Amino acid sequence: MKKRGIKRQLVGIVISDKMDKTVLVQVERLVKHQLYKKYVRRRSKFAAHDGENTCQIGDKVLITESRPLSRTKRWRVSKVVEKAVKL
């Protein structure tokens, strides 16, 4: 049996859950500016597979890299780290 490689995992916040079995996750990271040496926030959006439609907007989730599931989906929701607070 072949061993699978280590898959990337990222933590982000769900910004859209309007699609069926898919959520948009925004991941934020800090990058040092080359010239000014100041840390700048960079944001990326990833379409992630959510098979049970459990995620809601504002949830903090852990996503894992996977095989291509559609034209845009290359990530799966592994677990919900923190549920969004309802007001």
PyMOL commands that set and color helices and strands:
alter all, ss='L'
color gray80, all
select strands_A, chain A and resi 9-16+22-32+39-49+60-65+73-82
alter strands_A, ss='S'
color yellow, strands_A
deselect
rebuild
show_as cartoon
